[in-house]
């Protein structure tokens, strides 16, 4: 299949490589020349513009930082929608605000194009290893059509509902993840201050009611879980700045349905404080460093 992949950052790079490894013809473009140069050794078809990258492909996949970038890439005169051929399938894997998604969806529909939202969970490790979970917003026929392609980049593809449902699921999921990480950080810090050996506390809590996916995979203390960023000076698999972005999207979404989420709001406040202190490029689990100082 001929696929254009736009957005080759920490997540997009691994995703594009997995498509290439699945024997697709992958056309790539990123506004960041350095991101493009890092992929020169691979058998991608490289382009110098969005127009050139998308003009002859069957599918366009985007993985971009924010809604404003998604709108720029899709809606501009030199963007995706104005330059793809008829019947091209558009898949946005970014995590963005619902208003931006709806704006792009409206334009795509006017042009007779199919667009789906398919945000992911699994971080950089999941993108590199092809173990992402995709949360897809699409009609059932469209979901069945694109699922095999997404499985080239992930281990699980879930139909969340119609267009927009993927974003809703991702935002709600990451509010759980963020609040859980704060709770883990507070609990393990308190355990240490109370004189507990943290390996012993992990052995207890990981088999008791306090157990969570975040504990078993992203524990914020070093030397216990192999996959923990804490073992590598909190080199980001999922940066604190990106967690703040998702928590902010969650708060905006909660406001849009007149819902108060006090735990989500507090977690957003803590991550905002953490990133504004210069820690945005650390892994989101590094929030424990701020809690330890309190």
Buried (B, 14 or more C-beta within 10 A) or exposed (E): BEBBBBBBBBBBBBBBBBBBEBEBBBBBBBBEEEBBEEBEEBEBBBBEEBBBBBBBBBBBBBBBBBBEBBBBBBBBEEBBBBBBEEEBBBBBBBBBBBEBBEBBBEBBEEEEBBBBBBBBBBBBBBBBEBBBBBBBBBBEEBBEBBBEBBBBBBEEBBBBBBBBBBBBBBBBBBBBBBBBBBBBBBBBBEBBEEEBEBEEBBEEBBEEEBEBEBBEBBBBBBEBBEEBBBBEEBBBBBBBBBBBBBBBBBBEBBEEEEEEBEEBBEBBEBBBEBBEEEBBBBBBBBBBBBBBEE
